[in-house]
Amino acid sequence: MHGRVTAVSRNGQYSFTKPNRDSIRLLAGLGVEGDVHAGVTVKHRSRVAQDPSQPNLRQVHLIHEELFDEVGGDGFTVEPGELGENITTCGIDLLGLPVGTLLRIGDSAVLEVTGLRNPCLQIDHFQNGLLKQVVGRDEAGNIVRKAGIMSIVRQGGVVCPGDTIEAELPSGPHRPLDRV
């Protein structure tokens, strides 16, 4: 399973969107160099309020570019970085990956998939009604989250638009992604 990076983004200040960059540097065990969410322990404000000593399973946020086309069909315009992701991808089914999948990106970076992004109300502040597009329910009534996946950095490296992504599935039974 493979895809490619279409955009990379980071922001050193808390804000919903992240500016696109020519490249980002991933730091093993920390996240994106210069990004507000980098660190060994949680950086997301609501998680820090609950327990600031929790491990940071949300070091790097990835979103599939195909989501932008999907919500575009319902009248929303979303560009890379605008939903707060660090890496925008295409050609790889991020939401279908199991927990523990390794994503080898470019020449050296390796991410480990930890779970799904839990979409929050800030998405509606960005564009009213968009939250309902990225979180809903399936036919059985189960919650479906489409706002990307979260990961931790296993091996650092520079990531640029155009880099390839190779997914290495974990051995053993596959655990479906859940929110982290």
N, C-alpha and C positions, 0 to 999 in steps of 0.2 A: 504494500500500500504506500503510495507516495503522492506528493503534491508539491506546491511551491509557495514561497513567501511573496505576497504582493505589496505589503507595506510594513514598516516598523515604526513604533511610536513610543514616546516616553515623556513624562512630565515630573519635574522635581517638586511641584507644588500640588496640593490637593485641588483637583478640579475634575469635572466629569469627563471631559474630552482630553485627549493627549495629542500633541502636535506630531506630525510625521517627521521622520528623520531619515538621513541617508543610510544610517546604520545604527544599531544598538549593540552594546557589549553586555553579554550575560556573564554573571559572576557565580561560580559554583556555590551552592548553599545559600545564596542571597537574593538573586533576581537580576533585574535590569539596572546596570550602573546608572546612577543619577535619577532613578525613578522613585517617587514617594512611597511606593509599595515594596521596595526592596528591603530585605532583612530576614533574619533567622526566625524572629517571632512576628506575630500578626501586626499588620499596619493598617488594615481596613478599620475605620473609626468605630463602627458598631462592634467589631470583634475585640478591639482594644478595650472598649468599655466593659465587655463581659469578662475578659481575662487576658491581660496583656502578655502573659507568659505562654500562650498557645503557640505551637509551631506554625510558621507561615506556610500554609499549603497553597497560597495564592500569589506566589512570587512572579509568575508570568501568565498573563491572560491572552488567550488566542481566540480569534473569531474567524469563521469561514466567510469569505467574501460573498459566497452564494446567498447568505442571509440578506445581504443588502439588496440583491435582485428580488428576493422573495418579498420583502417588505415594500420594495419599490412598486410592486404590482398592486399594492393597496394604497399607493399615494405617498409613501414616506421616502424621503431622500436621506440616505446615510452613507457617509464616506469613511474610509479607513481612519481609525483613531477616535472617531466621534463617540463610540460607545465605551471608550476607556481601555480598549485592548492595546497590548504591546506588539502583538504579531497578528497581522491579517494574512489569511491563507486562501488558497484555492486548490481544488482538485483532490482534497482529502476529507473524508467524512469524520470530522473531529468528534461530533456528538455520538458516533457509533463506536468509538474506541473504548476499550475497557480500562479500568483503573490499573495503573502500573505500566501502561504502554510507554515505551521510550520513543521520543521524536528526535531523530538525528537531523540537525539543520545545518546546512552549509558545510564548511570544512571541518568543524570541530565541536560545535555546541550540541548538547544533549539535554533534553527536558524529559521529566517523568510526569505523566498525566496523573493528577490527583482527584479531579472531579469536575463538576459543572459549576459555572458561574450561576449564582442565584440572582436573577434580575431584581432590581429594586425600583422604588418609586422615582428615583432620579431619571430614569429612562423617560418617564412621562413629562418630567420637567424639561427634558431636552426636546422632545416632540410629543405633544399631547396625543395619547392613544397608542403610542408605540409599545408600551409595556404589554398590552394585550396581544401584540404581534409576536413578542419574543417569549411569552410564557402563556400557556393555555392548558387544555386537557385533551387527552386522547379519547377514543371511543369508549374505553372502559372507565373513564373518569380520573385516570392518573395524571398528575401534573407533568407537563412537558416543558422543559427549559431549553431555549434555543440560543441564548446569549453568549455562547462560547464555553470554553473549557479553561481550567486553571491547571497550573503545573509548577513544579519546582526545578531548579537548575541542578542537574547532576554533573555536567561538565560545561565549563564556560567557553566563550568564544564570541566572535563578532557575527551578527546576523544582518543581512542586507536584503532589500527587495530583489527577487529573482533567485534567491538561494533555494535549493531543493530541500524537501522534507521527506525523510524515510521513516515510516512507522514500524517499530519492532514490537510485536505483541508479546505480552508476558506468557510464560509457560503455565500450565495448570488451568484450572477453571477460570474463566473470564468473569470478573465482577463488573456489572454495568456501572456507569458513572452515576453519582448522586451529587447533590450540592455540597460544596465545601465553603 
